């Protein structure tokens, strides 16, 4: 298998460098040569799957809370109807 090399200095070791590009509101990770710093790619600062998992957990918690409130209201409505029917 071929080994990845820096296109500038032919080094074969790379590193992840956190940076905020000019005029950007978001951080990025640059994959760069650890010898000369020549960039070879970028990666999102926050992994999309991690963000989606956090949103999913928050939504599940909210749904469980609303579900509990609906069950309580349903119980109270049933109780009121029983009282009115008697």
FENTA-V176241 format. One line per field, one symbol per residue. phi: phi as a letter, one per 40 degrees, with the letter a starting at -180 (. if undefined). psi: psi as a letter, one per 40 degrees, with the letter a starting at -180 (. if undefined). burial: + if it has 9 or more other C-alpha atoms within 8 Angstrom, else -. A space follows every 50 residues. Layout:
# FENTA-V176241
phi=???
psi=???
burial=???
This chain:
# FENTA-V176241
phi=.cbcbccbbgcbbbacbcabcdgbcbcbbccbcccbgccbibbdcbcdcc cccccccccccccccccccccccccccccccccccc
psi=hihhihedeeiehiihhhihiifieiiihhhihedeehieiiiidhhddd dddddddddddddddddddddddddddddddddde.
burial=-----+-----+-+---+-+------+++++++----+++-+-++----- +-----------------------------------
